[in-house]
């Protein structure tokens, strides 16, 4: 009898243990489902100062009511989508709170034209416009001019590219337009190994550029040695951009894609042509006009064949003894 009671007690303990385990498992599963069902906190990529304030502290409502930038004050502030907004009056603060989507700047307060090109840039609050009830800001007059060339089209592009631009914290993305170009760039999209393309014309030598002076053109990022050179390029990029996407000129005359040595170059009739080696330079110059013509004829087919794809260099041509 005693043995049976002990056995019954043991079975009861096992049952309670198993029941507790099952309850723990079910509770854990319920918690997991509940947590996964909670909406994740959305992240916003805003143009903020070191205090977390957007629009350089200017009042977003004033762009609509006063048609000009008006400085806000910390006394009247609110936070919306990860940004602190300052206002010039309690009335403007109330208006914003009643409909923040109406008054907030587009694209996190970054330059709208830059976003349409697949990247971000800072703003000057004096360069603003309101289009179809939306507040757009630009970096400088050059950006304003580019924006005005096709306002409707640029808005479409900026809306399209903003999710990718913001998810990459403003880093340059490859836009649909840029996929039509062919360039010899590094993995970050920088061409000419960072050498200043303008210096080839102004100094007649290869000078290393600085990433703080940068410009984007036809799918490639250019670095410059000075703000002045960057400005010259931005005003007339077609004048300074290297021929054949910064691929070797002699190789292009043979219908091939080869890298370049940025220090082996020519400026011929206002055109920058680079070569891979001294031998390539010499062979190119043996029939300069003829090789330029061949390279010009071969280039469109190379663009058609390789644009928008990861570039793989062709095998080098065999050196020719001079």
Secondary structure by P-SEA (a helix, b strand, c coil): caaaaaaaaaaaaaaaaaaaaaaaaaaaaaaaaaaaaccccccccccccccccccccccccccccccbbbbbcccbbbbcccbbbbbccaaaaaaaaacccccccccccccaaaaaacbbbbbccccccccccbbbbbccaaaaaaaaccaaaaaaaaaaaaaaaaaaccccccccccccccccccccccccccccccccccccbbbbbbcccccccccbbbbbccaaaaaaaaacccccccccccccaaaaaacbbbbbccccccccccbbbbbccaaaaaaaaccaaaaaaaaaaaaaaaaacccccccccccccccccc
